Amino acid sequence: MPTAESLDFRIPSDVRYIEEVVGQVVQRCRAMAFSPRHLALNVPVALTEALSNAILRGNLDDPARSVEVRVEIDHARLVVAVRDEGGGFDLAACTTDATLPENLVREDGRGLYLMQQLMDEVERYTDGGNVVRLVLIRE
């Protein structure tokens, strides 16, 4: 069993690439003996949301742009940085509580909320692009 692993992806702004990236990350987390709950829910949902936001919102679904993903996995945690070519956003201002009555029927605005519920840390910063960093502590 490996003790640590790094993965790097650069994908076009095309949602068809999300499943492959998520699958590889889940597979590597499985090799590090992450819990079945993390593998079935936390990792795939949070990472899918981060990637789709980067493609659709950050890069505005522009096929000329790309998304970079940097993954660090060890026996203690998973750290994923998703970088798009967008202008950025205010994490707190853009996060909507999907459980509030006025938001229950909305079809958007759940991604950041879900990421924050499923991961131990979610932060946004700029680094030559807009970056969302997700951290999951292994149970």
C-alpha positions in Angstrom: 0.0 0.0 0.0 1.5 3.4 -1.0 2.1 5.9 1.8 1.4 9.1 -0.3 0.4 9.9 -3.8 0.1 13.0 -6.0 -2.0 13.3 -9.1 -2.1 16.1 -11.6 -4.8 16.6 -14.3 -5.4 19.2 -16.9 -8.7 18.9 -18.6 -10.6 20.9 -21.2 -13.7 22.9 -20.0 -15.9 20.0 -20.8 -18.1 18.2 -18.2 -17.5 14.9 -20.0 -14.1 14.7 -18.3 -15.4 15.0 -14.7 -16.3 11.3 -14.3 -12.8 10.2 -15.3 -11.0 12.5 -12.9 -13.4 11.7 -10.0 -13.0 8.0 -10.7 -9.2 8.1 -10.5 -9.3 10.1 -7.3 -11.7 7.7 -5.6 -9.6 4.8 -6.8 -6.5 6.3 -5.2 -8.4 7.1 -2.0 -9.6 3.5 -1.9 -5.9 2.3 -2.1 -5.3 4.5 1.0 -8.1 2.8 2.8 -10.5 5.8 3.1 -13.9 4.9 4.5 -16.6 3.5 2.2 -18.8 6.6 3.1 -16.0 8.9 1.9 -15.6 6.9 -1.3 -19.3 6.8 -2.0 -20.4 10.3 -1.0 -17.9 12.8 0.2 -15.2 12.6 -2.4 -17.2 12.1 -5.6 -19.9 14.6 -4.8 -17.6 17.4 -3.5 -15.1 16.9 -6.4 -17.8 16.7 -9.0 -19.3 20.0 -7.7 -15.8 21.7 -7.7 -15.1 20.5 -11.2 -18.4 21.5 -12.6 -18.2 24.9 -11.0 -14.8 25.4 -12.5 -15.9 24.4 -16.0 -19.4 26.0 -16.1 -19.0 29.1 -13.8 -15.2 29.8 -13.7 -14.4 29.1 -17.3 -17.9 29.9 -18.5 -18.1 26.6 -20.4 -15.4 28.0 -22.8 -13.7 25.1 -24.6 -10.6 27.2 -25.2 -10.1 27.3 -21.4 -8.9 24.4 -19.2 -9.1 23.2 -15.6 -6.1 22.0 -13.6 -6.5 19.6 -10.7 -3.8 18.9 -8.1 -4.4 16.0 -5.7 -2.4 15.0 -2.7 -3.4 11.8 -0.9 -1.9 10.2 2.1 -3.1 8.0 5.0 -4.2 11.1 6.9 -6.0 13.3 4.4 -7.0 14.1 0.8 -6.2 17.6 -0.5 -7.6 18.7 -3.9 -6.9 22.0 -5.6 -9.1 22.8 -8.6 -7.9 25.8 -10.7 -9.9 27.5 -13.4 -9.2 30.5 -15.6 -12.1 32.6 -14.2 -11.9 35.8 -12.3 -12.8 34.4 -8.9 -15.6 34.9 -6.5 -16.3 35.5 -2.8 -16.7 32.1 -1.2 -18.9 33.3 1.7 -21.1 35.5 -0.5 -21.7 32.8 -3.1 -22.5 30.0 -0.6 -26.2 29.5 -0.1 -27.7 27.3 2.6 -29.7 24.8 0.5 -31.7 23.8 3.5 -33.4 27.2 4.0 -37.1 27.2 2.9 -36.5 29.8 0.2 -33.8 27.7 -1.4 -35.4 24.3 -1.4 -36.8 24.6 -4.9 -33.9 26.3 -6.5 -32.1 24.4 -9.2 -28.7 26.1 -8.6 -26.6 27.3 -5.7 -26.0 24.0 -3.9 -22.4 23.2 -5.0 -20.4 25.3 -2.6 -22.8 24.4 0.2 -22.4 20.7 -0.5 -18.6 20.9 -0.7 -18.6 22.6 2.7 -20.8 20.0 4.2 -18.9 17.0 2.8 -15.3 18.2 3.3 -13.4 19.3 6.4 -12.0 22.4 4.8 -13.0 24.5 1.7 -11.2 27.6 0.7 -10.8 29.8 -2.3 -7.8 31.7 -3.4 -6.1 33.0 -6.5 -2.9 31.6 -8.0 -2.7 32.6 -11.6 -6.4 31.7 -11.7 -9.2 30.9 -9.4 -8.5 28.0 -7.0 -10.9 26.0 -4.8 -9.1 23.8 -2.3 -10.8 20.9 -0.6 -9.5 19.0 2.3 -10.9 15.7 3.7 -9.4 14.2 6.9 -9.4 10.5 6.8 -11.6 8.8 9.5 
